[in-house]
Amino acid sequence: MTVRIPAVWGSGWPWYEMPYRPRVMHVHEVQVFDDIGRRMAASASVRINNRWGDMSGVFGNFSATLTASNGAGWAVQRLRGVLAGSPGLQVSRQDPARYAEGVIHDPSYKLRRPLGQEIILDGWCIYSAVRLLMEIGQIHPDFLVNIPWYPYGPAGYDCPYPILGRGTGLSPRFRFMPDATVMGVLSDLVQDAGCVDPITGVSVPYFWGFDRWGQAHFEPFDPRGLPVATWYTDTDLTGLHRIEEIQVINSIEDLRTEITFQGHDALTNELLNLHVPLPADLATAGFNYPWFERNSRWSSEEYVGRLMGSAVNAASLPGQLVRMLVPFDPNVFAGQLVGVRERQALGGSGLFVITSLESRYGLMDATGRHGEQECHSIVTARAAESLMPA
């Protein structure tokens, strides 16, 4: 028998107080939309003015919210999470400058800790499993509003959501030991999660992470459903979205000349074998480059066929990556769809999904003596069509 004890939440007061609104001098912000690991993450290194010693003698981890502006509009919330992590809050004095430095992480920072208990998730509703893991990782239910609720435990026939598979006998399929981290378990679950669009029939992969409000997400992601956040061009007269530097990488490393997938039918025990030649790719690749994969979890002909449809799309499209130096825009985030138009390196225009966004804004000089400022972002984005499911 398994006993489930609900989480009990309380409020406490830290030993040391921090100013309600510290005066931030400089921010180095990094946002990542990992299209391989299917995860969103964000952090920001902040330098705080400690002229009057407000940050001196401060210990502990603190809830933190970061808002920023580029001077052309209102400040926008960029990140909500915790001010924590190694090496801790660093307080420095270099007269006449006195400042403190720390790192703000999104709430996934708390999910790096071990589970501390053995859990078996076979047959659970996937959202129940995610909510359980989030609560073990100290994410309050107020920040789980985007995760559908379903009772803990193996799902019944009334469950309208995806259900995790099961193992056999004494070999559970989703068994995690106490030394596993919450982040690691969520990353395992998201790799197997997908959603079939009832209209187009395509399989849309899941992603997980936290948004700028600190809310957790574990849901399908399809770039085709996103609005274009902004256009970056080399002719922007306002200068707010002008491309200052650009590097374009055209790659065919994912191109394949043939695909063979093998599975195992769960009902008849027969071998499922599906082979699709891609002769049009041979001239581009220059030599034969097959893709062969075998997985016993591919347990139906329909599933292998749908998987093959996605694979054919991924194996037939060359990849294009752009890396740009542009002015910092507080309304642009990793994972958004943006347009890029440039005449020389790109030689045209296209839609791209931001996979990495590194921004620096504030005083460049660590001491703040001569007041030089910076306000720019390095945007790394992948061509949207290479991320779209087939």
Stockholm file with secondary structure:
# STOCKHOLM 1.0

chainA/1-390         MTVRIPAVWGSGWPWYEMPYRPRVMHVHEVQVFDDIGRRMAASASVRINNRWGDMSGVFGNFSATLTASNGAGWAVQRLRGVLAGSPGLQVSRQDPARYAEGVIHDPSYKLRRPLGQEIILDGWCIYSAVRLLMEIGQIHPDFLVNIPWYPYGPAGYDCPYPILGRGTGLSPRFRFMPDATVMGVLSDLVQDAGCVDPITGVSVPYFWGFDRWGQAHFEPFDPRGLPVATWYTDTDLTGLHRIEEIQVINSIEDLRTEITFQGHDALTNELLNLHVPLPADLATAGFNYPWFERNSRWSSEEYVGRLMGSAVNAASLPGQLVRMLVPFDPNVFAGQLVGVRERQALGGSGLFVITSLESRYGLMDATGRHGEQECHSIVTARAAESLMPA
#=GR chainA/1-390 SS CCCCCCCCCCCCCCSSCCCSSCCEEEEEEEEEEETTTTEEEEEEEEEEECTTSTTTTCCSCEEEEEEECCSSSCCEEEEEEEECCTTCCEEEEETTEEEEEEEEECGGGGGGSBCCSCEECTTBBHHHHHHHHHHHTTCCGGGCTTSCCCCSSBCCTTCCSCBCCCCBTTBCSSEECTTSBHHHHHHHHHHTCEEECTTTCCEEEEEEEECTTSCEEEEECCGGGSCEEEEEESCCSSSTTBCSEEEEEEECTTCCSEEEEEEECTTTCCEEEEEEECGGGHHHHSSCCEEEEECTTCCSHHHHHHHHHHHHHHHHSCEEEEEEEEECCTTCCTTCEEEEEESSSSCEEEEEEEEEEEEEEEESSTTCSSCCEEEEEEEEEEEGGGTSCC
#=GC SS_cons         CCCCCCCCCCCCCCSSCCCSSCCEEEEEEEEEEETTTTEEEEEEEEEEECTTSTTTTCCSCEEEEEEECCSSSCCEEEEEEEECCTTCCEEEEETTEEEEEEEEECGGGGGGSBCCSCEECTTBBHHHHHHHHHHHTTCCGGGCTTSCCCCSSBCCTTCCSCBCCCCBTTBCSSEECTTSBHHHHHHHHHHTCEEECTTTCCEEEEEEEECTTSCEEEEECCGGGSCEEEEEESCCSSSTTBCSEEEEEEECTTCCSEEEEEEECTTTCCEEEEEEECGGGHHHHSSCCEEEEECTTCCSHHHHHHHHHHHHHHHHSCEEEEEEEEECCTTCCTTCEEEEEESSSSCEEEEEEEEEEEEEEEESSTTCSSCCEEEEEEEEEEEGGGTSCC
//
